[in-house]
């Protein structure tokens, strides 16, 4: 369902979180909030959209929720995500 994926990635905060998750490790909402300068409720809502689109998975760890890219994404969806992450990296290098 590429339309759901593209819709989820169309929002700037959700788009910005994808390169942060690209390192393969889990990230708590607090770290994502800090990196992107958003509130906890806003970050949690964005992560819910990404989870519903199948782009991320979450894991409860006491009071924290940790997110990472979904390792079971279909190859065609993973190709979209990889392209988005690569484009974000190119844009960041050009801005520097």
Wavefront OBJ file of the C-alpha trace (Angstrom):
o trace
v 0.000 0.000 0.000
v 2.420 2.678 -1.177
v -0.271 5.380 -0.915
v -0.405 4.944 2.900
v 3.377 5.016 3.092
v 3.675 8.139 0.956
v 0.903 9.817 2.920
v 2.662 9.011 6.203
v 5.962 10.369 4.878
v 4.407 13.558 3.486
v 4.464 15.291 6.881
v 7.809 17.031 7.652
v 8.264 15.679 11.195
v 7.556 12.108 10.138
v 9.856 12.525 7.167
v 12.603 13.885 9.436
v 12.401 10.957 11.848
v 13.140 8.355 9.185
v 16.888 9.100 8.865
v 17.159 9.018 12.665
v 15.742 5.503 12.696
v 17.923 4.378 9.800
v 20.782 3.389 12.112
v 18.880 0.195 12.931
v 18.729 0.724 16.669
v 15.745 1.480 18.873
v 14.972 5.066 19.802
v 12.742 6.220 22.636
v 10.239 8.979 22.035
v 12.236 11.242 24.361
v 15.326 11.024 22.135
v 13.280 11.630 18.997
v 11.560 14.610 20.664
v 14.886 16.134 21.554
v 16.398 15.570 18.121
v 13.427 17.107 16.313
v 12.367 19.726 18.858
v 8.771 18.566 19.228
v 6.538 17.792 22.192
v 5.958 14.285 23.522
v 2.318 14.195 22.456
v 3.135 15.404 18.944
v 5.994 12.912 18.548
v 3.836 10.052 19.813
v 1.073 10.920 17.332
v 3.561 10.997 14.461
v 5.042 7.664 15.492
v 1.548 6.169 15.642
v 0.953 7.211 12.024
v 4.275 5.655 10.972
v 3.423 2.479 12.879
v -0.031 2.265 11.278
v 1.605 2.645 7.853
v 3.853 -0.323 8.708
v 7.059 1.709 8.619
v 8.067 1.344 12.263
v 7.574 -1.133 15.087
v 7.480 -0.316 18.765
v 8.427 -2.024 21.980
v 7.402 -1.084 25.511
v 10.263 -0.769 27.977
v 8.798 0.125 31.379
v 7.347 3.624 30.905
v 9.174 4.161 27.596
v 8.170 3.203 24.090
v 11.056 2.467 21.761
v 10.774 2.610 17.982
v 12.783 1.251 15.085
v 12.236 0.752 11.387
v 10.057 -2.255 10.664
v 12.447 -5.064 9.686
v 9.588 -6.903 7.952
v 8.679 -4.186 5.451
v 7.937 -5.563 1.998
v 10.835 -4.934 -0.411
v 8.913 -2.370 -2.488
v 8.059 -0.360 0.647
v 11.627 -0.661 1.918
v 12.815 0.762 -1.425
v 10.622 3.833 -0.863
v 11.944 4.263 2.686
v 15.553 3.833 1.555
v 15.031 6.461 -1.165
v 13.564 8.893 1.368
v 16.464 8.351 3.771
v 19.033 8.770 0.982
v 17.354 11.967 -0.222
v 17.333 13.369 3.323
v 21.040 12.610 3.680
v 21.820 14.333 0.358
v 19.760 17.369 1.369
v 21.541 17.580 4.725
v 24.980 17.412 3.048
v 23.990 20.153 0.600
v 22.746 22.370 3.415
v 26.024 22.051 5.328
l 1 2 3 4 5 6 7 8 9 10 11 12 13 14 15 16 17 18 19 20 21 22 23 24 25 26 27 28 29 30 31 32 33 34 35 36 37 38 39 40 41 42 43 44 45 46 47 48 49 50 51 52 53 54 55 56 57 58 59 60 61 62 63 64 65 66 67 68 69 70 71 72 73 74 75 76 77 78 79 80 81 82 83 84 85 86 87 88 89 90 91 92 93 94 95 96
